[in-house]
Amino acid sequence: MAVEGGALSFSVASVVEDVLQQHGNRLRDLDLDSRKAEEAASRRYEAAGWLRKIVGVVAAKDLPAEPSEEEFRLGLRSGIILCNVLNKVQPGAVPKVVESPCDAALIPDGAALSAFQYFENVRNFLVAVQEMGIPNFEASDLEQGGKSARVVNTVLALKSYSEWKQTGGNGIWKFGGNVKPSMSAKSFVRKNSEPFMNSLSRNLSMNEKSFNTLSSDLENSNKMHGSGSLSMLVRAVLLDKKPEEVPTLVESVLSKVVEEFENRMASQYDLVKSAPKEKTISQGNKFLLKSTCGDKRIEEKNARVMKKEECFHKNLIDDEELKNKKEKQQIIFGQQQRDIQELKNTLRTAKAGMHFMQMKLHEEFNSLGMHIHGLAHAASGYHKVLEENRKLYNQVQDLKGSIRVYCRVRPFLSGQSNAMSTVDHMEDGNITISTASKHGKGCKSFSFNKIFGPLATQAEVFSDMQPLIRSVLDGYNVCIFAYGQTGSGKTYTMTGPKDLSDKNQGVNYRALGDLFLLAEQRKDTFRYNVAVQMIEIYNEQVRDLLVTDGKIRNSSQTGLNVPDANIIPVSSTCDVIDLMYLGQRNRAVGATALNDRSSRSHSCLTVHVQGRDL
Ligand SMILES: Nc1ncnc2c1ncn2[C@@H]1O[C@H](COP(=O)(O)OP(=O)(O)OP(=O)(O)O)[C@@H](O)[C@H]1O
């Protein structure tokens, strides 16, 4: 690619220049295009008219009076008209003009038959006008379309020079036309042996920096591959070619080169257009020039640009994400700080609350201590009072009498007549009994602590026994027993009838009920353990009724002493009743074994109460 680029350097320069001109003009002067086209046509007609005037219409047969750009180029392409006109203006400027050996009619486009002839004429013309100080054009401007403006400019400059000369040539001739100082003043070196190479190896001098850079690149490229490489290449290509084939070959090569560079320029133009504007402005020319080094470099450059753009966008996105993340973190941080502050306030409040509660608790604790102290004091006083009360209570019981005798009159049983009653009358603790005697009816009075008549209920009878139960719990021994003849109602009073109910319960049940009730009421201050023994006394023998074998446990000749009798702990009245039923059953078994025993035996229920002051 480097060799190719170096060998085609002239085309590169001209093509790039024109492409940039075209594209630059397109960008800047789109609205002036049509006006410029008209102006260019006007100038072209002026140039063509002057050429036809100088050399004659016949000599300028290939050049119409108002030629199109293409007609203008083709008419001047052989260089014959130009050289003849120049010789008319400046006789001898081109010593030898190579005329076409054939009839121009055979060559419709006016092309020279020989490349050497063609380049000799044009080159000689260009060298001559350059020596005259007239702005010139490129040899390649006549080789391809679209470059006629500079040719027109040179022709009009020559016309101006001619007119200046015709008017006497006073002063310094100065061309005031629309000259584009695109070429350097560096002279062409006329070497017939290397005409093609000489025309190609001219140095470029362009106003734009991009073209300087391009020129430098091309020179470097040439240096790299040797100054003779282009010549060698051209010679090698043309060596086996006939002279007639050369123009066609050159034309085809040039058209391909032009086509290739136009394509590249177009692609570069699109690339620059799509790139960011500022980047295009600052780097556009440089970018264009560098891109001429080949598709590969363009692709690499494009890839780098794309990559940079991607990096740029990625960085932008990263920056935005970072910014968003930072903002979120700041929000969270702020929220956390507020939470911490809130927690601190809450903690402070809680501390103050705790401190206040501690003080309150301390005060309440002190108050409670005082209260407890007062209660303890009151309790000790209460105990003292209670003890005092107990003593007084039992003193009252003593005053009532340690032994109290009550009389209960049994009602007549069903079937018995009321007229048969021996009770005369009852009054407080006195009862008068009518007795029959041999000497007439007599009366006997008896005194008791209290007399219960036939209508007295079980509850009324027990109400006088009840205070004694309390004395039991206070540590006093109490004995309640019933005495009377058979059928007088002892069992009824002490236990109750066979069909037992709450209403007709006897003294035993009620006393036991009271006992457990009082024990329950005093459980905070006393603990009572209650146990029951039940024995039978018959013929001065003691029998334990709470064992099933009916064995007599102890027999003492000296009195009631039954330490070995079974004693069973109880915790409720029901427990006691169950044991009493057991005792009654055992007593019944004994009665069966011993005939008529029940009326002569005595059952004794002993309740042991052991109290402990808590
Ligand atoms: N106050 C009373 N009210 C109604 N009935 C009574 C009363 N007292 C006794 N009775 C009845 O009189 C009968 C005899 O009474 P109870 O068996 O209690 O006499 P007792 O003295 O125990 O006899 P024993 O010594 O032979 O055992 C029973 O049927 C009993 O129900």
The ligand as an SDF file (V2000), in Angstrom:
LIG
                    3D

 31 33  0  0  0  0  0  0  0  0999 V2000
  -84.8210  -35.1190  118.3620 N   0  0  0  0  0  0  0  0  0  0  0  0
  -85.2790  -36.1130  117.6500 C   0  0  0  0  0  0  0  0  0  0  0  0
  -86.1340  -35.8490  116.6210 N   0  0  0  0  0  0  0  0  0  0  0  0
  -86.6460  -36.8280  115.8870 C   0  0  0  0  0  0  0  0  0  0  0  0
  -86.4100  -38.1110  116.0370 N   0  0  0  0  0  0  0  0  0  0  0  0
  -85.5800  -38.4430  117.0560 C   0  0  0  0  0  0  0  0  0  0  0  0
  -84.9740  -37.4590  117.8710 C   0  0  0  0  0  0  0  0  0  0  0  0
  -84.2040  -38.1000  118.7440 N   0  0  0  0  0  0  0  0  0  0  0  0
  -84.2990  -39.3970  118.4510 C   0  0  0  0  0  0  0  0  0  0  0  0
  -85.1120  -39.6190  117.4590 N   0  0  0  0  0  0  0  0  0  0  0  0
  -85.4300  -40.9020  116.9090 C   0  0  0  0  0  0  0  0  0  0  0  0
  -85.5980  -41.7620  117.9690 O   0  0  0  0  0  0  0  0  0  0  0  0
  -85.0810  -43.0560  117.7040 C   0  0  0  0  0  0  0  0  0  0  0  0
  -84.0580  -43.4660  118.6750 C   0  0  0  0  0  0  0  0  0  0  0  0
  -83.0730  -42.6350  118.7060 O   0  0  0  0  0  0  0  0  0  0  0  0
  -81.5340  -43.0120  118.8840 P   0  0  0  0  0  0  0  0  0  0  0  0
  -81.2180  -44.2380  118.1210 O   0  0  0  0  0  0  0  0  0  0  0  0
  -80.7340  -41.8760  118.6030 O   0  0  0  0  0  0  0  0  0  0  0  0
  -81.4950  -43.4270  120.4020 O   0  0  0  0  0  0  0  0  0  0  0  0
  -80.2460  -43.9400  121.2250 P   0  0  0  0  0  0  0  0  0  0  0  0
  -80.2560  -43.2280  122.3770 O   0  0  0  0  0  0  0  0  0  0  0  0
  -79.0460  -43.7280  120.3750 O   0  0  0  0  0  0  0  0  0  0  0  0
  -80.4740  -45.4850  121.3030 O   0  0  0  0  0  0  0  0  0  0  0  0
  -79.4110  -46.5740  121.7240 P   0  0  0  0  0  0  0  0  0  0  0  0
  -78.8400  -46.2440  122.9980 O   0  0  0  0  0  0  0  0  0  0  0  0
  -80.1890  -47.7990  121.7850 O   0  0  0  0  0  0  0  0  0  0  0  0
  -78.4340  -46.5400  120.6350 O   0  0  0  0  0  0  0  0  0  0  0  0
  -84.4790  -42.9200  116.3120 C   0  0  0  0  0  0  0  0  0  0  0  0
  -85.3790  -43.4530  115.3890 O   0  0  0  0  0  0  0  0  0  0  0  0
  -84.3370  -41.5030  116.1180 C   0  0  0  0  0  0  0  0  0  0  0  0
  -84.4800  -41.1550  114.8040 O   0  0  0  0  0  0  0  0  0  0  0  0
  1  2  1  0
  2  3  1  0
  2  7  2  0
  3  4  2  0
  4  5  1  0
  5  6  2  0
  6  7  1  0
  6 10  1  0
  7  8  1  0
  8  9  2  0
  9 10  1  0
 10 11  1  0
 11 12  1  0
 11 30  1  0
 12 13  1  0
 13 14  1  0
 13 28  1  0
 14 15  1  0
 15 16  1  0
 16 17  2  0
 16 18  1  0
 16 19  1  0
 19 20  1  0
 20 21  2  0
 20 22  1  0
 20 23  1  0
 23 24  1  0
 24 25  2  0
 24 26  1  0
 24 27  1  0
 28 29  1  0
 28 30  1  0
 30 31  1  0
M  END
$$$$
